[in-house]
Amino acid sequence: MPGEYRNEFSYASEHVAPTGAIAALLSVKEALTAYNERFGGNWTEQLKWIDQRLGELWTLRGPYPGLGSILCAMGVEYGYQLAYHCWEEAGENGDPWPVLAALVKNPKTLPADLKAQVTGFTDTWKYLASERGTKRLVARRIVQQLLHQRPRSEHALAVPSRLLRRARTA
């Protein structure tokens, strides 16, 4: 089991995010394959079962697997549930982002628990969707990328400060 997912399985977790479950199943598959190579045996049924569960999890993740995580990072307590609601509304392989944008504007169709969640992050959503919020996000990403690169010259150090000044005035 990859270390970054270990906390999801601590204390007999009832819910594991699809990405963590996929990582766990792939770890089990690797273990079965290694065991088979060393000791032999017929593990075909177990490997088929793992493959079927992986297919279910990939479907559950949807075409936009980061939506639930983003919503949680924005302070939505039930971010994964809201993301799932958006995926359901968008339909198979549909884009859940326009659904989310519509729900933020008019959350009346949501169940009560999710309605409270959307209402709680409406101001954040509006800011991020605004031109000023978009500029700040783009500037922040550029600065982070530049800061993680090794400067080739003193001139390279001036670039992030110019971007920071632009981001502050945006």
C-alpha positions as CSV (number, residue, x, y, z in Angstrom):
1,M,0.0,0.0,0.0
2,P,1.5,3.3,-1.0
3,G,2.2,5.5,2.0
4,E,0.1,8.5,0.9
5,Y,-3.1,6.4,1.2
6,R,-2.3,4.7,4.5
7,N,-4.3,7.2,6.6
8,E,-7.4,6.4,4.7
9,F,-7.2,2.9,6.0
10,S,-6.5,3.7,9.7
11,Y,-9.0,3.1,12.4
12,A,-11.1,0.8,10.4
13,S,-12.2,3.4,7.9
14,E,-15.7,3.0,6.4
15,H,-15.0,5.2,3.4
16,V,-11.9,5.2,1.2
17,A,-11.7,7.6,-1.8
18,P,-11.7,5.8,-5.1
19,T,-8.0,6.7,-5.7
20,G,-7.0,5.1,-2.4
21,A,-9.1,2.0,-3.2
22,I,-7.5,1.7,-6.6
23,A,-4.0,2.0,-5.1
24,A,-4.9,-0.7,-2.5
25,L,-6.3,-3.1,-5.2
26,L,-3.2,-2.6,-7.3
27,S,-1.0,-3.4,-4.3
28,V,-3.0,-6.6,-3.7
29,K,-2.6,-7.5,-7.4
30,E,1.1,-7.0,-7.2
31,A,1.3,-9.2,-4.1
32,L,-0.8,-11.9,-5.7
33,T,1.4,-11.8,-8.8
34,A,4.6,-12.0,-6.7
35,Y,3.2,-14.8,-4.6
36,N,2.2,-16.7,-7.8
37,E,5.7,-16.3,-9.3
38,R,7.3,-17.6,-6.1
39,F,4.9,-20.3,-5.0
40,G,2.6,-20.9,-7.9
41,G,-1.2,-21.5,-7.8
42,N,-4.2,-20.5,-9.7
43,W,-5.1,-16.9,-8.9
44,T,-7.2,-16.2,-12.0
45,E,-10.5,-15.7,-10.2
46,Q,-9.0,-13.3,-7.7
47,L,-7.2,-11.3,-10.4
48,K,-10.5,-11.1,-12.4
49,W,-12.3,-9.9,-9.3
50,I,-9.6,-7.2,-8.7
51,D,-10.0,-6.1,-12.4
52,Q,-13.8,-5.9,-12.1
53,R,-13.5,-3.7,-8.9
54,L,-10.9,-1.5,-10.6
55,G,-13.3,-1.0,-13.5
56,E,-16.1,0.0,-11.0
57,L,-13.7,2.4,-9.2
58,W,-12.6,4.0,-12.5
59,T,-16.2,4.6,-13.4
60,L,-16.9,6.0,-9.9
61,R,-14.0,8.4,-10.2
62,G,-15.6,9.8,-13.4
63,P,-13.9,11.8,-16.1
64,Y,-13.0,14.5,-13.6
65,P,-11.5,12.6,-10.6
66,G,-10.2,15.7,-8.8
67,L,-13.5,17.5,-8.3
68,G,-14.3,16.0,-4.9
69,S,-10.8,16.8,-3.6
70,I,-11.0,20.3,-4.9
71,L,-14.3,20.9,-3.2
72,C,-13.0,19.5,0.1
73,A,-10.0,21.8,-0.2
74,M,-12.4,24.7,-0.7
75,G,-14.0,23.9,2.6
76,V,-17.0,21.8,1.5
77,E,-17.5,19.3,4.2
78,Y,-19.2,16.7,1.9
79,G,-17.1,17.5,-1.2
80,Y,-17.1,14.0,-2.5
81,Q,-20.9,13.7,-2.1
82,L,-21.4,17.0,-3.9
83,A,-19.0,15.9,-6.7
84,Y,-20.9,12.7,-7.0
85,H,-24.2,14.6,-7.3
86,C,-22.7,16.8,-10.0
87,W,-21.4,13.7,-11.9
88,E,-24.9,12.1,-11.7
89,E,-26.5,15.3,-13.0
90,A,-23.9,15.6,-15.8
91,G,-24.6,12.1,-17.0
92,E,-22.0,9.5,-18.1
93,N,-18.8,11.2,-19.2
94,G,-20.5,14.6,-18.8
95,D,-18.7,17.6,-17.5
96,P,-19.7,18.2,-13.8
97,W,-18.2,21.7,-13.6
98,P,-21.1,23.5,-15.4
99,V,-23.5,21.5,-13.2
100,L,-21.6,22.8,-10.1
101,A,-21.7,26.3,-11.4
102,A,-25.5,26.1,-11.9
103,L,-25.9,24.6,-8.4
104,V,-24.0,27.5,-6.9
105,K,-26.3,30.0,-8.6
106,N,-29.4,28.0,-7.7
107,P,-28.9,25.4,-5.0
108,K,-32.7,24.8,-4.5
109,T,-32.7,21.4,-6.3
110,L,-30.0,20.0,-3.9
111,P,-30.8,17.8,-0.9
112,A,-30.7,19.8,2.4
113,D,-27.3,18.6,3.5
114,L,-25.6,19.5,0.2
115,K,-27.5,22.8,-0.1
116,A,-25.9,23.9,3.1
117,Q,-22.5,22.9,1.7
118,V,-22.9,24.9,-1.5
119,T,-24.2,27.9,0.3
120,G,-21.1,27.8,2.5
121,F,-18.7,28.2,-0.3
122,T,-20.6,30.4,-2.7
123,D,-18.5,33.5,-2.0
124,T,-15.3,31.5,-2.6
125,W,-16.7,30.1,-5.9
126,K,-17.8,33.5,-7.1
127,Y,-14.3,35.0,-6.4
128,L,-12.5,32.2,-8.1
129,A,-14.8,32.4,-11.1
130,S,-14.3,36.2,-11.4
131,E,-11.6,37.7,-13.6
132,R,-9.6,38.9,-10.7
133,G,-9.7,35.4,-9.0
134,T,-8.7,33.7,-12.2
135,K,-5.7,36.1,-12.7
136,R,-4.5,35.4,-9.2
137,L,-4.8,31.6,-9.6
138,V,-2.8,31.8,-12.9
139,A,-0.2,34.0,-11.4
140,R,0.2,31.8,-8.4
141,R,0.7,28.7,-10.5
142,I,3.3,30.5,-12.6
143,V,5.2,31.7,-9.6
144,Q,5.1,28.2,-8.0
145,Q,6.4,26.6,-11.2
146,L,9.2,29.2,-11.4
147,L,10.2,28.8,-7.7
148,H,10.5,25.1,-8.2
149,Q,12.9,25.6,-11.1
150,R,16.6,26.1,-10.5
151,P,17.5,29.7,-11.5
152,R,20.1,29.9,-14.3
153,S,21.0,33.5,-13.7
154,E,20.4,36.4,-11.5
155,H,17.8,37.6,-14.1
156,A,15.8,34.5,-13.5
157,L,15.3,35.6,-9.9
158,A,13.7,38.9,-11.0
159,V,11.0,37.1,-13.0
160,P,9.1,35.8,-9.9
161,S,9.2,39.2,-8.2
162,R,7.7,40.8,-11.4
163,L,5.0,38.2,-11.4
164,L,4.3,38.7,-7.7
165,R,3.9,42.5,-8.3
166,R,1.5,41.8,-11.2
167,A,-0.5,39.3,-9.1
168,R,-0.8,41.8,-6.2
169,T,-2.3,44.5,-8.6
170,A,-4.7,42.0,-10.3
